[in-house]
Amino acid sequence: MTDERRARFDAEAVVHLRAVYNAAYRLTRDPDRARDLTQDTMLRAFRAFDTFTPGTNARAWLLKIAYSVFINQYHHERRTPATQSIEALEMQHGFEPASPAAPMPDPWQPDGWSEPVVREALEALPEEFRATVLLVDVEELSYEEAAAVLDCAVGTVRSRLFRARRLLAAALRSYAIAHGRAAAKTEAR
Amino acid sequence: MITAHPGDRLVDFVDGRLDAASADAVRAHLAACADCRAVETELRAAVEATATLRDEAIEMPADLLASVSRALDAETVRAAVPAPVARIHPLLRAVVSGAAVAALVLLYLQVGTPRPASDLPTLVARDLAAVGSRSLPFAVQAGDAATLERYFAESTGPRVRVIDLAMMQITLEGATRQTLAGRPSALYSYQTPSGARLVCQMYEGRLTDLPPPESVRDENGFHFQIYTRGGVTVVFWQEGDLVCVLASELPAAEVVALAVAKAMAPA
């Protein structure tokens, strides 16, 4: 490895350190684990830097490594996220995944949700659905980039987004009903 | 007239991914279908809500950049310096410089010592060639880790994990169970974009069963023993009760780096 390789890595990858840390924090919700995940990601990326294609999305490439490390750690720590299955959540909110156009009981226009409320709703989703929403709606990757990160088809990204977003909306609506519109708005910024 | 519900294509519509004609068709459907309008409202509400997380104040540790930078520096140095030839001939190492030791030990191992027929690094290197020539065929050919893990789970022998290296553009190609020096071994293989092959095997055993290595490397709590056999680099490490080995004709540094990337503590 040379100084020139290191300089290229700094220019292409290290500039995304904050983005990687933010993504790691959103995945782990723990500063220490986010730090470890970021360090591990950058080191693995450096070792694999020869496989990176210049001109492609370096941030997406780093996120792919971060998600892969995260999922492998999950796997080997045997940490099972405390979430229900997507089907159970859909049943709980009263809609069938097979008939996505089931009517909502009443029109609902949320606005101004606070971060903790949204985060809680997001964290109730099964891991692969949460990851898809994080990548597309928070990290702003394209469906194609998210599919590459998650090692799945673009159609799977679309389908997960569809189901996850509906569940998020349903969870937020339940929150609003439980707390009253005023309470929900009070928490808004 | 209400046309077929767009279903999950509504997310494409909401995200502006449809071409003009398809978007017009969805718009026309929404105008006539209250159910889908309600779903569209949900989808837009969720997008709006999750967007708030982009503004979440996440404080990156102030020393993280310096810490990452130090780790990259160390990696640069480690990769530039030939792997130490420790644990082979301590007496020799005490009197001769590192490079000379490497040359001597290599000579000793490759020429001076006749290898037994059961020399595991040699057998692993032969298996790499056998996979390439198809004289050792795969029982299952697949490019995804789940299929290969399922094969291992459903066949007799040690249960193993298959590590996906797709993020490094190295794809899985197949797996089989075979015998390595009389031990049941789970074998699976990768290919790089240039067509180079990496064969990974796992069998129950200990690193102490192996001959003295040409070099070693300690990384992430794992001890890697490195051998060269006829242009093939063979890297062994221990994961629980399993010995893992990776073999390839790729440059030695790359094979070692990939072994380090693959090594995982046993679940």
Interface residues (C-beta under 8 A of the other chain):
Chain A: M1 T2 D3 R5 R6 F9 V14 L17 R18 Y21 N22 Y25 R26 P31 R35 T38 Q39 M42 L43 R44 F46 R47 A48 T51 W61 K64 I65 S68 N72 H75 H76 R78 P100 A101 A102 P103 M104 P107 W108 Q109 P110 D111 W113 S114 E115 V118 R119 A121 L122 V133 L134 V136 D137 V138 E140 Y143 D151 R158 S159 L161 F162 R163 A164 R165 R166 L168 A169 A170 L172
Chain B: H5 G7 D8 R9 L10 V11 D12 D15 R17 C33 A34 D35 C36 A38 V39 T41 E42 L43 A45 A46 V47 E48 A49 T50 A51 T52 L53 R54 D55 E56 I58 M60 P61 L64 L65 S67 V68 S69 A71 L72 D73 E75 T76 A79 A80 R161 I163 D164 A166 M167 M168 Q169 I170 A257 V260 A261 M264 A265 P266 A267
